[in-house]
Amino acid sequence: MEPITLCGLIIVAFGLWVELEPAAMAVVKMINNSCFFTAIISQSTVQKPVYVRRMPICVAKASYY
């Protein structure tokens, strides 16, 4: 693609974003405040910590020989 065309495309994309940003943010806010979305988020399971057992020192030293 030619550099002038690429620059024009970037300018048009930026102009569209500036014009449509309030509408996009309103849609995002509406989705975040919906009951369905909050029900999905609140049902996530709590992760349990993974307990890692440490290798005994005598076993760790024996592997070096």
C-alpha positions, 0 to 999 in steps of 0.5 A: 500500500502506498504511504499516502493511502496508509496515512489517509486510512489512519486519519479516517480511522481516527476520525471515526473513532472520535465520532463513535467513541461516546456511542461505543462507551455507552454500549460498553457501560450498558453491558457492564451494568446488565444483570446477565453480565454481573451474574456471569462474573459473580459465579466465577470459582475461587482459585485455591492455592497450589501447595508445592512441597519442597524437596528434602535437602538430602535428596537434592544433594544426592542428585548432584553426585 
